[in-house]
Structure formats: structure tokens, C-alpha cells
Amino acid sequence: MTDPLDRARFHARQWLDALSTCPAGAQASAAELRAAFEGPLPETGRDAAAIIDDLAAKATPGLNANASGRFFAWVMAGSLPSATAADWLVSAWDQNVGLFSVAPAAAMIEEITGEWLKDLFDLPREASFAFTTGCQMAHVTALAAARHRVLANAGWNAEEDGLFGAPAIRVLTNRNRHGSVDSAIRYLGIGQSNIVDVDTGAMGDMLLDDLERKLSHYDGPIILCLNAADLNVGTFDDFAKLIPVAQAAGAWVHVDGAFGLFARVSERLRPLAEGIDLADSWATDGHKWLNVPYDCGIAFVRDTEAHRAAMALGAAYLSPSREARDPNDWNLELSRRARAIPVYAALQELGRQGVADMIDRCCDHCRALVSGIGSLPGARALNDPVLNQGLVRFERDGASKEENDAFTDEVIARVNASGEAFFSPTTWNGQRAMRISVVSWRTNEEDVARTIAAVKQALSDAGA
């Protein structure tokens, strides 16, 4: 085989076929990877197929197998077969989905897929949407719409007049928010100093009485950011109680639903997100729980006028469509890949029931992992998972908190070095812990049993 596309398919197939047996984490160090790839810029070209062979050979030791069923770090999944294949087509077709006239089929697929997602999550059907690189930019998109609306309500046009001299916007947030919300606030010029933490309960849910106090402290534009599943233990804010109070005070309510929005799809988990549809905007990821390739985020905005006012671009050389949706009216990027196509394929492969089954299955595996690992000598579960996120801490009898913090990190490192599973550490309520995040469609009962055995061995090797 001398065609580079054939070679790419060959190496991709090798990688995917090995996911059930290969180490869950990367095996090469930074120094080894630098040595493999560095060198002077080539003066002359090389054979394309040989380049692909070379890339695969050098990169494979430095790849995390986050698509495997034994990768539980951060919130990273793999990709469904149809989504992977569709993404290959996206690269081959190489469509720039800014305008319908530029990429008619891709723009239409995006239009249909956005409508399907609103149906899947049972969000307001009148809401607009945008496909972004990830939840980070979905926050930026949705909060740009929020900035437009709350300032317009205060008599200020942010798009025309900028932010110099504008009324200050207060952003009330859950203390346990993801850092991407802070980044979005900075990018939008609202300013970190205008973020106000609202107190939370023991498991990280926002307290209504403190929200009411904070709302009463501020006159002028307010945005409230809520959690649909916090990153460590999967806690949901009480949308049904918090959102009406905030909106009565004139606040725009935005929800970080990077993975937690998918609870809306499961019949048994849907009560966790009760009232989430009352919000004004929502952000989520496709490359997390929907298992499509990186990169894919989605923003939804109830106020379509505010969304379009914050995003739309007009120029003499552009040809806006009168018969279909133009993606650049809703998105920061004019040049962008057709990232909705893998989502379309994934929804076709799974259907509504398949998505629900995958969500439920991941949550069952998370509970089994937390319970199984937490019952090992030297281990302690820190939460009873309500979703797909769990925490476990490792401790030696008689050791200090600081010693057990270090012991927890040691056990995680031992498990990861074994290649049997891969976890990431965190600090929660002032103590180090191992995060267990289950989002892969591939994770099965054998992966769970194998992982528990690997942690048991790591504890034994560490002298627990």
C-alpha cells in the first residue's frame, strides 16, 4: 500500500483494534517524544505514505488511549464507529461551514443536527444553537449573548459602543464551577473581579438563601451561571428553585452542562436536571458523553435575537442565504470544519434510546468502580455517585492528612504506570482524591473488574 490514505486507515485500524489490550495511558516521556519528532525543518519533501508510517510509529507511544474502556481521567471519551468514520469524511470533503452557499450539504446537516439535539435534551424548540470547538467556546458564545441582552436591558449596546463606560456586569456563580467559565468571562471583557461566588452545600450545590442575598446586593446587569454536574462528584444545582428567583431579579441564567446536560436523555436520571429548561442558555460537549471526535461543543440560546446580535458577521463579499441557516450568524468562527457531521452520524447510530442506554450504562459502571475500589483495604469512597463522576481516597492507618494526600497521588501513579487503567487526581474539600469519570461507550463489566484488580495491586505494591 503506497497511498497515504490507505496507510492512515491501516494505522487507525491497528490503534482502534488494540484499545482493549494496550496500556490505557501514554508510555513515552516528554524527552522521548521530543527526540522522536525534533529535527531541522526539511529542505525537500518526502513520500506522503512514508510520512504517515513515520508519524504512526513515533506518535503511538505518546498517545493516551482515552478511547479505551479503561480510561477514567478528566472527562474524556472515545468516538463511536460512525462518528469516527464521518469525521474522516469531514476531512476528505474539507468543507468550510461558515455559510450555506459555501458548504450547502454540511450547513444543512448542521441545521438538522441542532434541531435534533434540542429535541434530545428537551430544550426550548425556539432556541438557537452553535457548534463550537468545545464547551469553553460554547460558554463564550452563550455568554456573549447574555452580555448583549443584560447590557441592552440597561440601555447599553455592547456591539456598537464596546465596554468602556458600560454598566458593570456581575456574574454570580457556583463556587465549584469549571475554570472554563472564568476564562469565558475574561475573554468577553466582563472581568474576573466581577465574578461573585455563591455559597454551596456539602456536595457543591448552590444555596438558595445565599443566592437571594447576593442578588439583593447588586443593581444593574446580572448573569447567573449554574452547574449541570460538577466535575468532581456530579452534583447538580437545583434549577427549579434557583432559576425563577434569578430571573425575577432580572438575571440571565446560563448552565454549564458540559456532560451533565445528558442526564436529560435518561428517564431515571432526568430528575437531576429538573427545571434546567427554564434557563436562558446552555453549553455542552459532543466530544464527552456523546462520544464524537474532538473537537465538538454546542451552545444553545433561548433569546435568538441576542445570540445573533452578539455573533452575526456581515461583509460585502459574503452571500447570506435566504433559504437555509447560515452558521456564521451564530458562531464566532467564519472558517470552521463541519463538526456537526459526526454528531449527526452518532445520533443516527444510537438513536434516542441508544444515547439513554449509554448514559445509564456509564453511570452503573461508575458506581461499580467507586464501590469496588472504595471497599479495598486502604481505600475510601468520598461520594455515592449520582451520575458518572466519583471520588476515592487512599489512606494508611495513623498517617497524617498530608501523608495520605501523598499516598493517594502515589497509588494513582502506580495504577497509571501499570497501563491497566488511567485516572487523574483532584483536590476536593481540601483533600487529594482519585477522580473516576466514566464516559466511554466502550467501558464494560470486564473493564470495571480489571480496573479494580489493578488498583488492588497498586495498593499492595504501595504497602497499604
C-alpha positions as CSV (number, residue, x, y, z in Angstrom):
1,M,0.0,0.0,0.0
2,T,1.6,3.3,-1.1
3,D,-1.4,5.6,-0.9
4,P,-1.2,7.8,2.3
5,L,-5.0,7.4,2.9
6,D,-4.6,3.6,2.8
7,R,-1.7,3.9,5.3
8,A,-3.7,6.2,7.5
9,R,-6.6,3.7,7.5
10,F,-4.2,0.8,8.3
11,H,-2.7,2.6,11.3
12,A,-6.0,3.9,12.6
13,R,-7.4,0.3,12.4
14,Q,-4.4,-1.0,14.3
15,W,-4.9,1.6,17.0
16,L,-8.6,1.0,17.4
17,D,-8.2,-2.8,17.4
18,A,-5.6,-2.6,20.2
19,L,-7.7,-0.4,22.6
20,S,-8.9,-3.4,24.7
21,T,-5.4,-4.6,25.3
22,C,-3.0,-1.6,25.0
23,P,-1.9,0.5,28.0
24,A,-4.5,3.0,29.0
25,G,-2.0,5.8,29.3
26,A,0.8,7.1,27.2
27,Q,4.1,5.3,27.6
28,A,6.6,7.8,26.2
29,S,8.1,10.7,28.2
30,A,8.4,14.2,27.0
31,A,12.1,13.8,26.4
32,E,11.5,10.6,24.3
33,L,8.8,12.3,22.2
34,R,10.9,15.4,21.6
35,A,13.8,13.2,20.5
36,A,11.4,11.3,18.2
37,F,10.0,14.4,16.4
38,E,12.5,17.1,16.6
39,G,15.0,18.0,13.8
40,P,15.5,20.7,11.4
41,L,12.8,21.9,9.0
42,P,13.1,19.6,5.9
43,E,14.5,21.4,2.9
44,T,12.9,18.9,0.5
45,G,9.8,16.9,0.6
46,R,9.2,13.2,1.4
47,D,6.9,10.4,0.2
48,A,3.4,11.0,1.7
49,A,2.8,7.4,2.6
50,A,6.2,7.2,4.4
51,I,5.3,10.3,6.4
52,I,2.1,8.6,7.7
53,D,4.0,5.4,8.6
54,D,6.6,7.5,10.4
55,L,4.0,9.6,12.3
56,A,2.2,6.5,13.5
57,A,5.3,4.8,14.7
58,K,6.6,7.8,16.6
59,A,3.3,9.1,18.0
60,T,1.8,5.8,19.2
61,P,3.9,5.5,22.4
62,G,2.8,9.1,23.3
63,L,-0.9,8.6,22.8
64,N,-3.3,8.3,25.7
65,A,-5.9,5.5,25.0
66,N,-8.8,7.7,26.1
67,A,-11.0,5.9,23.6
68,S,-10.5,2.6,25.6
69,G,-12.9,1.3,28.2
70,R,-10.3,1.7,31.0
71,F,-9.5,5.4,30.7
72,F,-11.3,7.3,33.5
73,A,-9.3,10.5,33.7
74,W,-10.7,14.0,33.3
75,V,-14.0,13.7,31.3
76,M,-12.6,12.2,28.0
77,A,-14.3,9.6,25.9
78,G,-13.5,7.9,22.6
79,S,-15.5,8.0,19.4
80,L,-18.4,5.9,18.1
81,P,-17.6,4.0,14.9
82,S,-20.0,6.0,12.8
83,A,-18.7,9.3,14.3
84,T,-15.1,8.4,13.6
85,A,-15.9,7.4,10.0
86,A,-17.9,10.5,9.5
87,D,-15.1,12.6,10.8
88,W,-12.8,11.1,8.1
89,L,-15.3,12.2,5.5
90,V,-15.3,15.7,7.1
91,S,-11.6,16.0,6.5
92,A,-11.8,14.5,3.0
93,W,-14.7,16.7,2.0
94,D,-12.9,19.7,3.5
95,Q,-16.0,22.0,3.6
96,N,-15.8,25.4,5.3
97,V,-19.1,25.6,7.1
98,G,-19.5,29.3,7.5
99,L,-22.3,29.9,5.0
100,F,-24.8,27.7,3.4
101,S,-23.7,28.9,0.0
102,V,-20.1,27.8,0.7
103,A,-21.0,24.4,2.1
104,P,-24.6,23.5,1.3
105,A,-24.7,19.9,2.5
106,A,-22.6,20.5,5.6
107,A,-24.6,23.6,6.6
108,M,-27.9,21.7,6.2
109,I,-26.6,18.8,8.3
110,E,-25.7,21.2,11.0
111,E,-29.1,22.8,10.9
112,I,-30.9,19.4,11.2
113,T,-28.5,18.2,13.9
114,G,-29.0,21.2,16.1
115,E,-32.7,20.7,16.0
116,W,-32.2,17.0,16.9
117,L,-30.1,18.0,19.9
118,K,-32.7,20.4,21.2
119,D,-35.2,17.5,20.9
120,L,-32.8,15.1,22.6
121,F,-32.2,17.4,25.6
122,D,-35.8,18.7,25.6
123,L,-34.7,22.3,25.4
124,P,-37.0,25.1,24.1
125,R,-37.5,24.5,20.5
126,E,-37.3,28.2,19.7
127,A,-33.7,28.3,20.9
128,S,-30.8,29.0,18.5
129,F,-27.6,26.9,18.6
130,A,-24.0,27.0,17.6
131,F,-21.4,24.2,17.1
132,T,-18.1,25.2,18.6
133,T,-14.7,23.7,19.3
134,G,-15.8,22.7,22.8
135,C,-17.7,23.7,25.9
136,Q,-15.2,26.5,26.5
137,M,-16.2,28.3,23.3
138,A,-19.8,27.3,23.9
139,H,-19.6,29.3,27.1
140,V,-18.1,32.3,25.3
141,T,-20.9,32.1,22.6
142,A,-23.8,31.8,25.1
143,L,-22.3,34.4,27.5
144,A,-21.7,36.8,24.6
145,A,-25.5,36.6,24.0
146,A,-26.0,37.1,27.7
147,R,-23.7,40.2,27.8
148,H,-25.7,41.7,24.8
149,R,-29.1,41.2,26.5
150,V,-28.3,42.3,30.1
151,L,-26.5,45.4,28.8
152,A,-29.2,46.2,26.3
153,N,-31.7,46.0,29.2
154,A,-29.5,48.5,31.0
155,G,-29.6,50.8,27.9
156,W,-26.1,49.9,26.5
157,N,-25.2,48.5,23.1
158,A,-22.1,46.4,23.7
159,E,-21.5,45.6,20.0
160,E,-21.8,49.2,18.9
161,D,-20.2,51.0,21.9
162,G,-17.8,48.5,23.4
163,L,-17.4,48.0,27.1
164,F,-15.6,51.2,28.1
165,G,-18.1,53.1,30.3
166,A,-20.7,50.2,30.2
167,P,-22.5,49.3,33.4
168,A,-20.6,46.6,35.3
169,I,-22.0,43.1,34.8
170,R,-22.0,40.9,38.0
171,V,-21.6,37.2,37.3
172,L,-22.9,35.1,40.1
173,T,-21.5,31.5,40.0
174,N,-21.3,28.2,41.9
175,R,-18.1,28.1,43.9
176,N,-17.4,24.7,42.3
177,R,-17.7,25.9,38.7
178,H,-15.3,24.8,35.9
179,G,-12.5,27.1,35.1
180,S,-13.7,27.5,31.5
181,V,-16.5,29.7,32.9
182,D,-13.9,32.1,34.3
183,S,-12.0,32.1,31.1
184,A,-15.1,33.0,29.1
185,I,-15.8,35.9,31.4
186,R,-12.3,37.2,30.9
187,Y,-12.4,36.7,27.1
188,L,-15.7,38.7,27.0
189,G,-14.2,41.7,28.8
190,I,-16.5,41.3,31.8
191,G,-13.6,40.9,34.2
192,Q,-12.6,38.3,36.8
193,S,-13.3,40.8,39.6
194,N,-16.9,40.8,38.6
195,I,-17.4,37.1,39.4
196,V,-19.2,36.6,42.7
197,D,-19.1,33.2,44.3
198,V,-22.4,31.9,45.8
199,D,-22.1,29.6,48.7
200,T,-22.7,25.8,48.3
201,G,-23.8,22.9,50.3
202,A,-21.7,19.9,51.4
203,M,-21.8,18.3,47.9
204,G,-21.3,21.5,46.0
205,D,-24.9,22.6,45.2
206,M,-25.7,26.3,45.2
207,L,-27.6,27.5,48.2
208,L,-30.8,29.4,47.5
209,D,-30.6,31.7,50.5
210,D,-27.1,32.9,49.7
211,L,-28.2,33.4,46.0
212,E,-31.1,35.6,47.2
213,R,-28.7,37.6,49.4
214,K,-26.2,38.1,46.6
215,L,-28.9,39.1,44.1
216,S,-30.2,41.7,46.6
217,H,-26.7,43.3,46.8
218,Y,-26.4,44.3,43.2
219,D,-28.3,46.7,41.0
220,G,-27.7,46.5,37.3
221,P,-26.9,43.7,34.8
222,I,-26.5,40.2,36.3
223,I,-25.7,36.8,34.9
224,L,-26.1,33.6,36.9
225,C,-24.0,30.5,36.0
226,L,-25.2,27.2,37.3
227,N,-23.8,23.6,37.2
228,A,-25.3,20.7,35.5
229,A,-23.0,18.1,37.2
230,D,-19.9,19.5,38.9
231,L,-16.6,18.0,37.7
232,N,-15.7,16.0,40.9
233,V,-18.9,14.4,42.2
234,G,-21.5,15.2,39.5
235,T,-23.7,17.5,41.7
236,F,-26.5,19.4,40.0
237,D,-27.7,22.8,41.1
238,D,-31.4,23.0,41.9
239,F,-32.6,24.6,38.7
240,A,-36.3,24.6,39.5
241,K,-35.7,26.7,42.6
242,L,-32.7,28.8,41.6
243,I,-33.7,29.9,38.1
244,P,-37.0,31.6,38.8
245,V,-35.5,33.6,41.7
246,A,-32.7,34.8,39.5
247,Q,-34.9,35.6,36.5
248,A,-37.3,37.5,38.8
249,A,-34.3,39.7,39.7
250,G,-33.6,40.3,36.0
251,A,-30.7,37.9,35.7
252,W,-29.8,35.9,32.6
253,V,-29.3,32.3,33.7
254,H,-26.6,30.2,31.9
255,V,-26.0,26.5,32.6
256,D,-22.7,24.7,32.3
257,G,-23.8,21.2,31.1
258,A,-20.6,20.0,29.6
259,F,-21.6,16.4,30.3
260,G,-24.4,16.8,32.8
261,L,-26.9,18.0,30.2
262,F,-27.0,14.4,29.0
263,A,-28.9,13.5,32.2
264,R,-32.0,14.9,30.4
265,V,-31.9,11.9,28.0
266,S,-32.1,9.2,30.7
267,E,-35.5,8.5,32.2
268,R,-34.1,7.6,35.5
269,L,-31.6,10.5,35.7
270,R,-33.8,13.2,34.2
271,P,-35.0,14.4,37.7
272,L,-31.4,15.5,38.4
273,A,-31.9,18.2,35.8
274,E,-35.5,19.1,36.6
275,G,-36.1,22.8,35.6
276,I,-33.0,23.1,33.5
277,D,-35.1,24.1,30.5
278,L,-36.1,27.3,32.4
279,A,-32.6,28.7,31.8
280,D,-31.7,31.3,29.1
281,S,-28.6,29.4,27.7
282,W,-26.8,26.1,27.9
283,A,-23.4,24.8,26.9
284,T,-22.4,21.2,26.4
285,D,-19.8,19.0,24.7
286,G,-20.3,16.4,22.0
287,H,-16.8,15.0,22.4
288,K,-17.6,14.0,26.0
289,W,-20.7,11.8,26.6
290,L,-21.9,11.7,23.0
291,N,-18.6,10.1,22.0
292,V,-17.8,12.0,18.9
293,P,-14.2,13.0,17.9
294,Y,-12.6,16.2,19.1
295,D,-13.5,18.9,18.7
296,C,-17.2,19.5,19.3
297,G,-19.1,21.8,21.7
298,I,-22.6,23.1,21.4
299,A,-24.2,26.3,22.7
300,F,-28.0,26.8,22.9
301,V,-29.6,30.2,23.5
302,R,-33.3,30.9,24.1
303,D,-33.0,34.5,23.1
304,T,-32.2,34.1,19.4
305,E,-32.1,37.9,18.8
306,A,-29.4,38.4,21.5
307,H,-27.5,35.4,20.1
308,R,-27.5,36.7,16.6
309,A,-26.7,40.3,17.6
310,A,-23.6,39.1,19.5
311,M,-22.3,36.8,16.8
312,A,-23.5,37.7,13.2
313,L,-21.0,38.9,10.7
314,G,-21.8,40.9,7.6
315,A,-19.4,41.7,4.7
316,A,-19.8,42.7,1.1
317,Y,-18.2,39.6,-0.3
318,L,-20.4,37.2,1.7
319,S,-23.5,35.7,0.3
320,P,-26.1,35.2,3.0
321,S,-28.7,32.5,2.3
322,R,-32.4,33.2,2.2
323,E,-33.4,29.6,2.2
324,A,-31.3,28.0,4.9
325,R,-29.4,28.7,8.1
326,D,-26.0,30.4,7.8
327,P,-23.8,29.0,10.7
328,N,-21.7,32.2,10.9
329,D,-24.7,34.1,12.2
330,W,-24.5,32.1,15.4
331,N,-20.8,31.3,15.7
332,L,-17.5,33.1,16.3
333,E,-15.7,31.3,13.6
334,L,-16.2,32.1,9.9
335,S,-13.8,29.4,8.8
336,R,-14.7,26.2,10.5
337,R,-14.8,22.4,10.0
338,A,-18.1,20.6,9.6
339,R,-18.1,19.3,13.2
340,A,-21.8,18.7,13.2
341,I,-21.5,15.8,10.7
342,P,-20.0,13.3,13.2
343,V,-22.8,14.3,15.7
344,Y,-25.4,13.6,13.0
345,A,-23.8,10.2,12.4
346,A,-23.6,9.4,16.2
347,L,-27.3,10.3,16.7
348,Q,-28.2,8.1,13.7
349,E,-26.2,5.2,15.1
350,L,-27.6,5.4,18.6
351,G,-31.0,6.9,18.4
352,R,-32.6,8.5,21.4
353,Q,-32.8,5.1,23.2
354,G,-29.2,4.3,22.5
355,V,-28.0,7.5,23.9
356,A,-30.1,6.9,27.1
357,D,-28.7,3.4,27.4
358,M,-25.1,4.6,27.1
359,I,-25.7,7.2,29.7
360,D,-27.2,4.7,32.2
361,R,-24.5,2.2,31.5
362,C,-21.7,4.6,32.2
363,C,-23.4,5.6,35.5
364,D,-23.7,2.0,36.5
365,H,-20.0,1.4,35.8
366,C,-19.0,4.5,37.8
367,R,-21.0,3.3,40.8
368,A,-19.4,-0.2,40.5
369,L,-15.9,1.3,40.3
370,V,-16.4,3.6,43.3
371,S,-18.0,0.8,45.3
372,G,-15.4,-1.8,44.3
373,I,-12.3,0.4,44.8
374,G,-13.7,2.1,47.9
375,S,-14.1,-1.3,49.6
376,L,-10.5,-2.2,49.2
377,P,-8.2,-2.1,52.2
378,G,-6.6,1.3,52.3
379,A,-9.3,3.0,50.1
380,R,-12.3,5.1,51.0
381,A,-15.1,6.3,48.7
382,L,-15.8,10.0,49.1
383,N,-19.2,10.0,47.4
384,D,-22.0,7.8,46.3
385,P,-22.2,8.7,42.6
386,V,-25.4,10.3,41.4
387,L,-24.1,10.4,37.8
388,N,-20.9,9.3,36.2
389,Q,-18.3,11.0,38.5
390,G,-16.8,9.5,41.6
391,L,-14.0,10.2,44.1
392,V,-11.9,7.7,46.0
393,R,-9.1,8.5,48.5
394,F,-6.3,6.2,49.7
395,E,-5.1,6.2,53.3
396,R,-2.7,4.5,55.7
397,D,-3.8,4.0,59.3
398,G,-2.2,6.5,61.6
399,A,-0.9,8.7,58.7
400,S,-1.4,12.4,58.7
401,K,-3.7,14.2,56.2
402,E,-0.6,15.4,54.2
403,E,0.9,11.9,54.2
404,N,-2.4,10.4,52.9
405,D,-2.6,13.1,50.3
406,A,0.8,12.0,49.0
407,F,-0.2,8.3,49.3
408,T,-3.3,9.0,47.2
409,D,-1.1,10.5,44.5
410,E,1.3,7.6,44.8
411,V,-1.4,5.0,44.2
412,I,-2.8,6.8,41.2
413,A,0.7,7.0,39.7
414,R,1.2,3.3,40.3
415,V,-2.1,2.4,38.6
416,N,-1.4,4.6,35.7
417,A,2.2,3.2,35.3
418,S,0.7,-0.3,35.1
419,G,-1.2,0.6,32.0
420,E,-4.2,-1.3,33.2
421,A,-6.2,1.8,33.8
422,F,-5.7,5.6,33.8
423,F,-7.0,8.1,36.4
424,S,-6.5,11.8,37.1
425,P,-6.1,13.3,40.6
426,T,-8.0,16.2,42.1
427,T,-8.4,18.1,45.4
428,W,-11.9,18.1,46.8
429,N,-12.8,19.6,50.2
430,G,-9.1,20.1,50.9
431,Q,-8.0,16.5,50.4
432,R,-6.4,14.7,47.5
433,A,-8.5,12.1,45.7
434,M,-8.7,10.0,42.6
435,R,-11.4,11.0,40.1
436,I,-13.4,8.3,38.4
437,S,-15.1,9.6,35.3
438,V,-16.9,7.1,33.0
439,V,-18.0,8.5,29.6
440,S,-16.8,5.9,27.1
441,W,-19.2,3.8,25.1
442,R,-16.6,1.0,25.3
443,T,-16.4,0.6,29.0
444,N,-17.9,-2.7,30.1
445,E,-18.0,-5.0,33.1
446,E,-14.7,-6.7,32.3
447,D,-13.0,-3.2,32.2
448,V,-14.5,-2.5,35.6
449,A,-13.3,-5.8,37.1
450,R,-9.8,-5.4,35.5
451,T,-9.5,-1.8,36.9
452,I,-10.5,-2.7,40.4
453,A,-7.9,-5.5,40.3
454,A,-5.3,-3.0,39.1
455,V,-6.0,-0.6,42.0
456,K,-5.9,-3.5,44.4
457,Q,-2.4,-4.5,43.1
458,A,-1.2,-0.9,43.3
459,L,-2.3,-0.6,46.9
460,S,-0.5,-3.9,47.7
461,D,2.7,-2.7,46.0
462,A,2.5,0.6,47.9
463,G,2.3,-1.3,51.2
464,A,-1.3,-0.5,52.1
